[in-house]
Amino acid sequence: MAGKRKTNPAGSTNSYRGDVLRVLGALKVATTDQIQRIGAPHLTFRHADKPTPSKRKQARTASHTAALSDMRGHGLSENGGSAGAGDRLRNLTPKGLQAASYELQRPLTEMGSTGRGAGSSGASHPMAVNETVIALLRPKPNMARLAKDSAEVRAAAQAAVDSPDGIGTIASFWTEVPLPATGTWNAPGKGGAQVDIVLTAPQDGVPLLFIEVDNCHETAEELADKLEKYARFFKRKVKDTDGRERAMWRTRWSVPADPSAEHPYPPVLLVFNRIGERNPNHTIPRLMQLTRHLWQGGWGEDGYHIYDNKIPIIATGLNQLREHGPAGKVFARFGRSGPQTLLDAIGNPRRDAAIARAQQRQRALAQERQAKARQAAQEQVAKQAAEREARRPACATCGARFTDERWEAAEKTNWGVPVDTHPRLCDGCKHQAVADAQEADRPEPIPDWAQQTEFLRFPHRPRCTECTAAFTNERWKAVNRPGWGPVPMEARPKLCGDCDRKEEEGIARSFDEYGWTPEPRHQEQHQEQALPEQKAGGTWLSRFRR
């Protein structure tokens, strides 16, 4: 703790010193009260129980006052005079501006000046600029940092949390940014303007917004001259890194492409703070007449204006902005009737509605085309299914239509030859036909004499090759005679008994017709052949030696 006190004698923390760097880096000059309201808004509710406004202010700004004290000792910040209400102004040194560039994650070349000397005349304009930033930002308290506070404090803070949101963060704001009509960003030439506030919050629907704060000291002509400088800057083109010419403002700020091919210039918001002698209700109508050529769009065919190369100019009051915020209908767009919210004022609601209607019509037409295509496809499928059903074969026996599987099996071929045995029968009839065929071809029981089939010519009942009739048992037994012994073998074993007799009778008629004498069908030889005579003095085997 001693080491920390030696480095930061006022006892400030990194969190509060970071608040100071971020706020002063964006706003250049601010009071401790403004730093606290932006960086730590929960402190506003924590010290609401103090008896007087001055004591409440002192209590809620004590932490940031200590941070500024320690930073002044480190050469990061300095006192910059006093505001009109007596509050002390604070600004960063060049060293502090460099430290703020790290906190805001901005290049040092885009940090601008230190704001030194702004308090020499009371800093009424910088204070109005800061209040405009706070009104747009609408910082919300962190309820987690009020967990130990009283119920009344938490209820008041919750009401602020539930109020309409603001736009962006403190890092979304730049102040005192030059718009060079000539020269460069870092060395602007003559004829350019300097915008009070630049807001970039694409996450909240505001990709780029230029804000001019007027304390009601300037005339309509002076404001019109400033807007002419804006237009001159918007028209300026320079070569980008790819060698192509682009609008100079697009080389620093990124704006998404417009889907409707509309190319307006960035919008300009005029915030009137009524502390001067001029009445905005009189200044704004005159300003509208003087700048009509800058903001008036052309009427399109689809019922909305087109603002190509035109500046959307919006006006509002600081008090109304504080009360209602950017979500309130307190913004008047030049050329439109009635107040709008900020997003509607900087946009083109009629165009958006027309584009939405066109997209809806396109979606409806696309859905209709898809429905017609689906219906046509369904009709085509139904037609093909009907044609296929018309071609579906029927069973030749029972007349039932083939199933898809049976149809596919019946049409299968092997090298062009059908492979199904009964292609004209359904599954049930085919199975019955196969069963009948198997029953008809089933062999009869083998007779007792044919149980031994080792030496049989026809081990199973044969059929006649002439009339295909099955052999009788007698004929089957006859054709199986081996031909040994006194019973010769059948001459025509492949014919049944009837066909064999017919063949025999036919042969007999042929012999009778030509007068031939047929030899007996079966020549029985019962005589034994005489053995050769043996010579005396020799053996029976001597005949083989002759």
Backbone torsions as a table, in degrees:
resi	resn	phi	psi	omega
1	MET	NA	-35.8	-179.7
2	ALA	-63.5	-38.9	179.1
3	GLY	-65.7	-40.7	178.7
4	LYS	-64.7	-42.5	179.4
5	ARG	-63.3	-34.6	179.5
6	LYS	-68.4	-36.9	179.4
7	THR	-76.7	-42.6	-179.4
8	ASN	-126.7	85.2	-174.4
9	PRO	-59.4	-29.3	-178.4
10	ALA	-78.5	-6.1	176.9
11	GLY	78.9	25.7	-179.1
12	SER	-76.0	158.8	179.0
13	THR	-107.9	165.4	178.5
14	ASN	-61.5	-35.3	-178.0
15	SER	-61.0	-47.1	-177.7
16	TYR	-73.8	-33.7	175.4
17	ARG	-66.5	-34.6	175.5
18	GLY	-65.6	-37.5	175.7
19	ASP	-57.9	-44.4	-178.5
20	VAL	-62.7	-44.3	-178.8
21	LEU	-64.6	-43.3	-178.3
22	ARG	-67.2	-43.4	-177.2
23	VAL	-70.1	-48.2	-179.7
24	LEU	-70.4	-29.6	176.1
25	GLY	-65.2	-33.4	179.7
26	ALA	-86.8	-40.2	-173.8
27	LEU	-96.5	-14.9	179.3
28	LYS	75.4	-46.0	179.3
29	VAL	-143.7	138.8	-177.2
30	ALA	-163.0	162.5	173.9
31	THR	-89.2	164.8	177.7
32	THR	-62.8	-34.9	178.8
33	ASP	-62.1	-44.2	179.8
34	GLN	-67.7	-37.9	177.9
35	ILE	-61.2	-43.7	-179.2
36	GLN	-67.2	-42.7	-178.3
37	ARG	-63.2	-30.3	179.0
38	ILE	-88.4	-46.4	-172.2
39	GLY	-81.8	-34.9	-176.4
40	ALA	-141.6	70.0	-176.0
41	PRO	-66.2	-17.2	179.5
42	HIS	-65.9	-24.5	-179.7
43	LEU	-67.6	-24.2	178.7
44	THR	-61.9	-34.0	-177.1
45	PHE	-90.4	-26.1	-177.1
46	ARG	-67.7	-35.4	-174.4
47	HIS	-106.9	30.1	179.9
48	ALA	-74.5	-9.4	-177.0
49	ASP	-89.0	1.0	179.2
50	LYS	-69.8	149.3	-170.7
51	PRO	-70.1	-33.5	-176.1
52	THR	-124.7	156.6	177.2
53	PRO	-58.8	-37.5	-179.0
54	SER	-66.2	-39.8	178.1
55	LYS	-69.1	-37.8	176.4
56	ARG	-63.0	-43.4	179.5
57	LYS	-64.4	-42.3	179.5
58	GLN	-63.5	-38.9	-177.8
59	ALA	-71.0	-43.1	-175.7
60	ARG	-77.3	-19.3	179.1
61	THR	-100.7	2.7	-175.1
62	ALA	-62.3	-41.2	-177.1
63	SER	-64.9	-43.4	180.0
64	HIS	-74.5	-28.2	174.2
65	THR	-64.3	-41.2	176.6
66	ALA	-64.6	-40.2	178.7
67	ALA	-63.0	-41.5	178.5
68	LEU	-65.4	-35.7	178.6
69	SER	-64.5	-46.9	179.1
70	ASP	-65.2	-38.8	-179.4
71	MET	-68.8	-33.5	176.1
72	ARG	-64.9	-35.2	176.9
73	GLY	-68.1	-28.2	178.0
74	HIS	-88.1	0.9	179.5
75	GLY	77.1	24.0	-178.8
76	LEU	-98.9	-27.2	-179.3
77	SER	-136.2	168.1	178.4
78	GLU	-153.9	161.7	175.7
79	ASN	-80.3	137.2	-176.0
80	GLY	-120.0	35.8	179.8
81	GLY	93.9	-159.4	-176.1
82	SER	-130.6	148.7	175.1
83	ALA	-80.9	174.8	-177.4
84	GLY	-62.6	-29.9	-179.4
85	ALA	-84.5	1.2	178.9
86	GLY	96.3	-5.9	178.6
87	ASP	-71.5	141.4	179.8
88	ARG	-76.0	135.2	179.2
89	LEU	-90.8	145.5	179.7
90	ARG	-125.5	144.5	174.6
91	ASN	-147.6	166.1	-178.3
92	LEU	-92.9	154.7	169.6
93	THR	-86.0	170.3	175.0
94	PRO	-54.5	-36.5	176.8
95	LYS	-66.5	-41.3	177.8
96	GLY	-68.2	-33.6	177.6
97	LEU	-65.3	-36.5	176.4
98	GLN	-66.1	-40.7	177.6
99	ALA	-65.4	-36.3	178.9
100	ALA	-67.3	-30.0	179.0
101	SER	-63.5	-31.5	176.6
102	TYR	-73.0	-39.4	179.5
103	GLU	-65.3	-40.6	-178.0
104	LEU	-88.4	-8.9	-178.9
105	GLN	57.3	49.6	177.7
106	ARG	-122.3	150.2	172.8
107	PRO	-62.8	145.2	-179.4
108	LEU	-61.2	-29.4	-179.7
109	THR	-69.0	-17.6	179.7
110	GLU	-101.5	7.3	-177.8
111	MET	-81.1	-18.3	179.6
112	GLY	79.0	-157.9	-176.2
113	SER	-88.9	174.7	-179.7
114	THR	-82.2	-14.9	-177.4
115	GLY	78.7	14.1	-179.0
116	ARG	-66.4	134.4	178.6
117	GLY	91.9	-1.4	-179.1
118	ALA	-67.0	-24.8	-177.1
119	GLY	-88.5	5.0	-178.2
120	SER	-66.2	-25.7	-179.4
121	SER	-118.4	21.8	178.1
122	GLY	94.6	-13.0	174.7
123	ALA	54.7	43.3	-179.8
124	SER	-66.3	-39.4	-180.0
125	HIS	-70.8	-47.4	175.8
126	PRO	-58.2	-35.7	178.9
127	MET	-66.3	-39.0	177.3
128	ALA	-66.4	-37.6	177.0
129	VAL	-62.5	-44.5	179.7
130	ASN	-63.1	-41.5	179.0
131	GLU	-66.0	-32.6	175.4
132	THR	-65.4	-41.7	177.9
133	VAL	-62.6	-44.0	-179.8
134	ILE	-64.7	-39.2	-180.0
135	ALA	-65.9	-35.9	177.3
136	LEU	-77.0	-35.3	-176.0
137	LEU	-75.9	-40.4	-178.8
138	ARG	46.7	65.6	-177.1
139	PRO	-58.6	138.2	-179.7
140	LYS	-105.7	137.5	179.0
141	PRO	-68.5	148.7	176.0
142	ASN	-85.6	108.1	-175.7
143	MET	-65.0	-26.3	179.4
144	ALA	-64.6	-27.3	-179.5
145	ARG	-85.0	-1.7	176.8
146	LEU	-114.1	19.8	-175.0
147	ALA	-63.0	-29.9	-177.0
148	LYS	-99.4	4.1	-179.6
149	ASP	-84.5	172.9	-176.3
150	SER	-70.4	164.5	-180.0
151	ALA	-64.3	-34.8	179.6
152	GLU	-65.1	-41.8	178.8
153	VAL	-63.8	-43.9	-179.0
154	ARG	-67.3	-35.8	179.0
155	ALA	-65.8	-42.1	178.5
156	ALA	-65.6	-40.9	178.6
157	ALA	-66.6	-38.3	179.6
158	GLN	-65.3	-34.8	176.0
159	ALA	-62.4	-38.4	177.0
160	ALA	-68.3	-36.3	178.1
161	VAL	-65.3	-38.3	-177.3
162	ASP	-78.3	-10.2	179.1
163	SER	-70.6	164.1	-179.0
164	PRO	-55.9	142.4	-177.6
165	ASP	-72.9	159.4	173.0
166	GLY	-93.8	-157.9	-176.8
167	ILE	-125.8	127.3	171.5
168	GLY	71.9	-168.1	175.2
169	THR	-124.7	178.3	179.7
170	ILE	-62.1	-27.5	177.5
171	ALA	-72.9	-8.2	179.0
172	SER	-84.8	-5.8	-173.2
173	PHE	-112.5	137.4	168.9
174	TRP	-119.5	147.4	176.7
175	THR	-126.1	151.6	177.3
176	GLU	53.0	58.2	-178.7
177	VAL	-100.0	126.5	179.7
178	PRO	-75.7	145.4	174.9
179	LEU	-119.4	87.6	-170.8
180	PRO	-74.9	119.0	171.2
181	ALA	-77.6	-25.4	173.0
182	THR	-137.2	165.4	-179.9
183	GLY	80.7	-156.2	-176.9
184	THR	-121.6	177.9	177.8
185	TRP	-62.1	-43.3	-176.1
186	ASN	-84.3	-19.6	179.2
187	ALA	-134.8	73.4	-177.6
188	PRO	-64.1	143.4	176.7
189	GLY	-91.8	-170.8	-179.0
190	LYS	-77.1	155.2	175.9
191	GLY	92.4	1.0	-179.5
192	GLY	-96.8	179.2	179.2
193	ALA	-120.0	168.6	174.7
194	GLN	-130.0	114.4	-176.2
195	VAL	-80.5	139.3	-178.9
196	ASP	-67.8	-47.1	-177.0
197	ILE	-138.5	137.3	170.0
198	VAL	-117.4	125.4	-178.7
199	LEU	-114.8	125.8	175.4
200	THR	-127.4	104.6	179.9
201	ALA	-139.6	68.8	-179.5
202	PRO	-61.6	-25.9	179.1
203	GLN	-66.6	-20.0	178.9
204	ASP	-110.2	14.5	176.8
205	GLY	87.1	9.9	179.1
206	VAL	-123.3	85.2	-178.2
207	PRO	-66.2	-33.2	-179.1
208	LEU	-160.6	127.2	179.6
209	LEU	-144.6	127.1	174.8
210	PHE	-97.8	134.7	-174.4
211	ILE	-125.2	127.3	174.8
212	GLU	-111.6	127.3	-179.4
213	VAL	-107.2	125.0	-178.3
214	ASP	-122.7	126.3	177.6
215	ASN	-85.5	22.5	178.6
216	CYS	64.4	35.1	172.7
217	HIS	-102.9	-22.8	-174.9
218	GLU	-91.5	149.4	177.5
219	THR	-84.1	169.0	177.7
220	ALA	-62.5	-36.1	179.7
221	GLU	-66.8	-39.0	178.9
222	GLU	-67.2	-40.1	176.8
223	LEU	-67.4	-37.9	178.3
224	ALA	-64.6	-38.6	177.6
225	ASP	-64.0	-37.4	178.1
226	LYS	-66.3	-39.3	177.8
227	LEU	-67.9	-31.8	174.4
228	GLU	-63.0	-36.4	176.8
229	LYS	-67.7	-36.3	173.7
230	TYR	-58.2	-49.9	-178.7
231	ALA	-60.5	-39.5	178.5
232	ARG	-62.4	-41.0	178.7
233	PHE	-67.3	-41.4	-178.4
234	PHE	-63.3	-30.3	-178.6
235	LYS	-80.7	-16.7	-175.7
236	ARG	-68.3	135.8	178.6
237	LYS	-121.3	142.8	177.0
238	VAL	-135.1	164.4	176.7
239	LYS	-78.6	131.2	178.9
240	ASP	-86.9	-177.0	-177.1
241	THR	-65.1	-22.8	178.2
242	ASP	-89.6	6.4	178.3
243	GLY	86.4	-3.6	-179.8
244	ARG	-93.9	151.5	178.4
245	GLU	-80.8	132.4	176.7
246	ARG	-139.3	161.3	174.7
247	ALA	-59.3	138.1	-174.2
248	MET	-61.4	-37.6	-178.0
249	TRP	-66.0	-25.6	178.1
250	ARG	-74.9	-17.1	177.5
251	THR	-78.0	-12.2	178.8
252	ARG	-112.7	-35.1	-178.0
253	TRP	-120.0	140.5	-177.9
254	SER	-101.5	127.8	177.5
255	VAL	-124.8	128.9	-178.6
256	PRO	-62.3	151.7	179.8
257	ALA	-66.4	143.7	180.0
258	ASP	-82.1	124.7	-178.6
259	PRO	-65.9	-21.8	-179.8
260	SER	-93.5	9.5	178.8
261	ALA	64.1	25.2	174.7
262	GLU	-91.5	138.2	-174.6
263	HIS	-128.5	73.0	175.7
264	PRO	-79.7	163.4	172.5
265	TYR	-77.4	165.6	177.3
266	PRO	-60.6	144.1	-179.2
267	PRO	-72.6	154.5	178.9
268	VAL	-123.4	125.3	179.1
269	LEU	-105.2	125.3	176.7
270	LEU	-101.1	119.3	179.5
271	VAL	-109.8	117.3	-177.4
272	PHE	-100.1	121.4	176.5
273	ASN	-106.0	109.7	-170.0
274	ARG	-79.5	76.3	171.9
275	ILE	-119.2	-10.5	178.9
276	GLY	-93.5	-173.4	-175.8
277	GLU	-88.4	-7.6	-176.0
278	ARG	-94.8	144.0	-178.5
279	ASN	-95.4	119.5	179.7
280	PRO	-60.0	-28.6	-179.5
281	ASN	-65.5	-21.5	175.5
282	HIS	-96.4	-30.6	-177.7
283	THR	-72.8	-40.6	-174.3
284	ILE	-64.8	-47.2	178.0
285	PRO	-58.5	-41.1	178.2
286	ARG	-66.0	-40.5	179.1
287	LEU	-63.6	-36.7	178.1
288	MET	-61.6	-40.9	179.6
289	GLN	-66.8	-41.2	-176.9
290	LEU	-70.3	-26.4	-175.2
291	THR	-113.2	18.0	-176.8
292	ARG	-56.3	-39.0	-178.3
293	HIS	-67.5	-16.4	-179.8
294	LEU	-87.9	-30.6	-171.9
295	TRP	-115.9	-18.1	-174.1
296	GLN	-74.0	126.5	179.7
297	GLY	-94.4	174.7	177.5
298	GLY	-100.6	148.8	-177.5
299	TRP	-77.5	126.9	-179.5
300	GLY	-91.9	170.5	-178.0
301	GLU	-74.2	-21.1	-175.1
302	ASP	-97.3	16.8	174.3
303	GLY	87.6	23.5	176.2
304	TYR	-146.2	161.6	-179.5
305	HIS	-83.7	150.0	176.3
306	ILE	-112.1	128.4	-173.1
307	TYR	-115.0	44.4	176.4
308	ASP	-63.4	128.0	177.7
309	ASN	57.4	33.2	175.5
310	LYS	-119.3	155.1	-178.5
311	ILE	-101.7	115.5	172.0
312	PRO	-68.8	115.7	-178.3
313	ILE	-109.9	126.3	-177.1
314	ILE	-125.7	146.5	179.4
315	ALA	-129.8	146.5	175.5
316	THR	-157.8	171.0	176.5
317	GLY	-105.7	148.1	-176.9
318	LEU	-64.9	-39.4	179.6
319	ASN	-63.5	-42.0	177.3
320	GLN	-65.8	-38.1	179.2
321	LEU	-65.5	-39.5	177.7
322	ARG	-62.4	-42.3	-173.9
323	GLU	-74.6	-42.9	-171.5
324	HIS	-107.0	-21.1	-179.1
325	GLY	74.2	-178.9	-178.1
326	PRO	-67.0	-18.7	179.6
327	ALA	-83.5	-8.9	179.7
328	GLY	-82.6	154.9	178.7
329	LYS	-86.1	74.8	-178.1
330	VAL	-128.6	18.1	-176.3
331	PHE	-116.0	128.8	-179.2
332	ALA	-108.8	113.9	177.9
333	ARG	-85.9	130.8	179.4
334	PHE	-60.2	127.9	179.7
335	GLY	94.8	-3.6	179.4
336	ARG	-118.8	154.8	179.6
337	SER	-102.5	137.4	176.4
338	GLY	87.9	149.2	178.7
339	PRO	-75.1	155.3	-179.7
340	GLN	-137.9	168.0	168.9
341	THR	-73.8	167.2	-177.0
342	LEU	-63.5	-42.9	-177.8
343	LEU	-64.7	-38.1	177.4
344	ASP	-70.4	-36.6	-177.4
345	ALA	-67.9	-39.4	-178.9
346	ILE	-82.8	-13.0	-178.9
347	GLY	-100.4	-159.6	-179.6
348	ASN	-136.7	80.1	-174.2
349	PRO	-58.7	-37.9	179.8
350	ARG	-63.6	-41.1	177.3
351	ARG	-64.9	-44.2	179.2
352	ASP	-60.0	-41.3	179.2
353	ALA	-66.7	-40.6	178.6
354	ALA	-65.3	-40.6	178.2
355	ILE	-64.9	-39.6	178.5
356	ALA	-64.1	-40.1	177.9
357	ARG	-65.6	-42.6	178.4
358	ALA	-62.7	-42.0	178.4
359	GLN	-64.9	-37.2	177.8
360	GLN	-64.8	-41.1	177.0
361	ARG	-63.6	-41.7	179.3
362	GLN	-62.9	-41.7	178.1
363	ARG	-64.7	-39.7	179.1
364	ALA	-64.5	-42.8	178.0
365	LEU	-64.3	-40.9	179.2
366	ALA	-63.7	-41.8	178.3
367	GLN	-65.0	-38.2	178.4
368	GLU	-65.2	-42.9	177.8
369	ARG	-63.5	-41.0	178.7
370	GLN	-64.5	-39.2	178.6
371	ALA	-64.4	-41.9	178.0
372	LYS	-64.8	-41.2	178.9
373	ALA	-63.6	-41.4	177.8
374	ARG	-64.1	-41.1	179.5
375	GLN	-64.7	-42.9	178.0
376	ALA	-63.0	-40.0	178.6
377	ALA	-64.9	-41.0	179.0
378	GLN	-64.9	-41.1	178.1
379	GLU	-64.6	-39.8	178.3
380	GLN	-64.5	-41.0	178.2
381	VAL	-64.0	-41.9	179.3
382	ALA	-64.7	-39.2	179.1
383	LYS	-64.6	-45.1	178.6
384	GLN	-63.6	-38.3	178.7
385	ALA	-65.4	-38.9	178.6
386	ALA	-66.3	-42.6	177.9
387	GLU	-62.7	-39.0	179.5
388	ARG	-67.0	-40.0	177.9
389	GLU	-64.3	-34.1	178.3
390	ALA	-66.2	-31.1	179.5
391	ARG	-85.5	-9.9	-175.4
392	ARG	-64.1	124.4	-177.6
393	PRO	-70.8	157.3	177.5
394	ALA	-114.2	152.9	-178.7
395	CYS	-67.3	133.5	-179.1
396	ALA	-70.5	-17.2	-178.9
397	THR	-96.5	-56.3	-175.1
398	CYS	-102.3	-11.6	178.8
399	GLY	80.5	0.9	179.8
400	ALA	-71.7	144.9	178.5
401	ARG	-71.4	144.0	178.9
402	PHE	-68.1	145.1	167.4
403	THR	-75.1	165.7	179.8
404	ASP	-59.7	-40.9	-179.2
405	GLU	-66.6	-41.4	-179.8
406	ARG	-68.1	-37.1	178.7
407	TRP	-63.6	-45.1	179.9
408	GLU	-64.8	-40.8	-179.9
409	ALA	-67.3	-36.6	-178.3
410	ALA	-69.3	-25.6	-177.3
411	GLU	-95.2	-1.0	179.8
412	LYS	-67.2	140.8	178.8
413	THR	-132.9	159.0	174.9
414	ASN	-124.1	105.9	-175.1
415	TRP	57.9	41.6	177.4
416	GLY	83.9	-4.0	-178.0
417	VAL	-103.4	127.6	179.5
418	PRO	-59.5	141.5	-177.9
419	VAL	-106.3	-11.9	-179.9
420	ASP	-82.6	136.7	-176.8
421	THR	-77.3	-25.7	-179.1
422	HIS	-135.4	69.3	-173.2
423	PRO	-66.5	-12.7	-177.6
424	ARG	-104.8	10.7	-179.6
425	LEU	-117.1	146.7	174.7
426	CYS	-73.7	177.3	-176.7
427	ASP	-60.0	-46.7	-178.3
428	GLY	-63.5	-46.2	179.5
429	CYS	-67.8	-35.2	177.9
430	LYS	-63.6	-44.6	179.6
431	HIS	-62.1	-38.8	179.1
432	GLN	-67.3	-41.5	179.4
433	ALA	-64.3	-41.7	178.5
434	VAL	-64.9	-40.1	179.1
435	ALA	-65.0	-40.5	178.3
436	ASP	-63.9	-42.5	179.9
437	ALA	-63.9	-41.1	178.5
438	GLN	-65.7	-36.1	177.7
439	GLU	-67.2	-38.6	-179.6
440	ALA	-70.2	-35.1	-177.5
441	ASP	-88.7	1.3	-178.5
442	ARG	-68.5	126.3	-177.3
443	PRO	-65.4	146.2	177.3
444	GLU	-73.7	160.1	178.8
445	PRO	-57.9	136.3	-178.5
446	ILE	-73.1	132.5	177.6
447	PRO	-60.8	166.2	-177.9
448	ASP	-63.1	-39.0	-177.3
449	TRP	-69.3	-18.1	-177.6
450	ALA	-102.3	13.2	179.9
451	GLN	-65.2	-34.5	176.4
452	GLN	-90.1	108.2	-174.4
453	THR	-103.5	13.6	-174.4
454	GLU	-70.2	-36.0	-177.0
455	PHE	-113.6	15.4	-180.0
456	LEU	-88.2	139.4	175.5
457	ARG	-71.3	-41.1	-179.8
458	PHE	-122.0	90.4	-177.2
459	PRO	-67.5	-22.4	176.3
460	HIS	-117.9	156.8	-174.8
461	ARG	-57.2	119.5	-180.0
462	PRO	-84.2	170.3	175.3
463	ARG	-120.7	150.6	-178.1
464	CYS	-69.7	132.7	178.9
465	THR	-74.3	-12.1	-179.3
466	GLU	-94.2	-53.4	-176.8
467	CYS	-111.0	0.1	178.7
468	THR	62.0	16.3	178.7
469	ALA	-79.4	146.1	178.7
470	ALA	-71.8	139.7	179.8
471	PHE	-65.1	145.3	170.5
472	THR	-75.2	166.3	-180.0
473	ASN	-60.6	-38.6	-179.8
474	GLU	-65.4	-45.8	179.7
475	ARG	-65.7	-39.4	179.5
476	TRP	-61.4	-42.5	-179.4
477	LYS	-69.1	-34.2	-178.3
478	ALA	-67.8	-42.9	-177.2
479	VAL	-73.4	-10.4	179.1
480	ASN	-94.6	3.4	177.9
481	ARG	-63.9	134.0	-176.4
482	PRO	-72.8	-17.5	-179.9
483	GLY	87.4	12.3	177.3
484	TRP	-97.5	153.5	176.1
485	GLY	81.2	-155.7	-174.0
486	PRO	-74.6	-16.7	-177.9
487	VAL	-100.4	114.6	-179.6
488	PRO	-73.4	165.6	179.0
489	MET	-79.9	147.5	179.7
490	GLU	-60.7	141.1	179.8
491	ALA	-76.3	-33.7	-178.1
492	ARG	-125.5	78.8	-173.9
493	PRO	-74.8	-10.3	-177.6
494	LYS	-97.3	4.0	177.6
495	LEU	-109.2	147.5	176.7
496	CYS	-71.7	177.0	-177.2
497	GLY	-62.5	-44.8	-179.9
498	ASP	-62.8	-48.2	-178.9
499	CYS	-66.6	-32.3	178.4
500	ASP	-67.7	-40.6	177.4
501	ARG	-65.9	-41.4	178.3
502	LYS	-62.3	-39.2	178.7
503	GLU	-66.3	-39.7	178.9
504	GLU	-64.9	-44.4	178.7
505	GLU	-63.9	-37.9	178.3
506	GLY	-63.6	-38.9	178.9
507	ILE	-67.1	-39.4	-179.3
508	ALA	-64.7	-42.7	179.0
509	ARG	-62.2	-37.4	178.6
510	SER	-63.8	-39.9	179.1
511	PHE	-67.7	-39.7	179.8
512	ASP	-65.6	-37.4	-177.7
513	GLU	-66.2	-37.7	-176.9
514	TYR	-100.3	1.4	177.0
515	GLY	75.1	25.0	179.0
516	TRP	-84.8	156.6	176.7
517	THR	-110.6	106.9	-176.8
518	PRO	-73.8	145.5	173.6
519	GLU	-72.4	155.5	178.2
520	PRO	-57.5	143.8	-177.4
521	ARG	-60.7	-40.0	-179.7
522	HIS	-129.0	108.0	179.3
523	GLN	-85.1	116.4	-178.1
524	GLU	-91.4	125.4	177.8
525	GLN	-117.6	108.4	-178.7
526	HIS	-108.0	-13.1	-176.5
527	GLN	-79.7	140.2	177.7
528	GLU	-83.8	136.8	179.1
529	GLN	-70.3	140.7	-179.3
530	ALA	-74.9	142.7	178.7
531	LEU	-76.4	149.6	178.6
532	PRO	-64.6	147.8	-177.3
533	GLU	-70.8	138.1	179.7
534	GLN	-94.7	140.2	176.5
535	LYS	-80.8	153.0	-179.9
536	ALA	-68.4	145.2	177.9
537	GLY	75.8	2.5	178.5
538	GLY	-119.3	172.6	178.1
539	THR	-101.1	168.6	179.9
540	TRP	-62.7	-30.0	-178.4
541	LEU	-81.1	-4.7	-177.5
542	SER	-68.9	-18.0	-179.3
543	ARG	-66.9	-20.6	178.7
544	PHE	-81.3	-5.4	-179.5
545	ARG	-98.7	-3.6	-177.1
546	ARG	-67.6	NA	NA
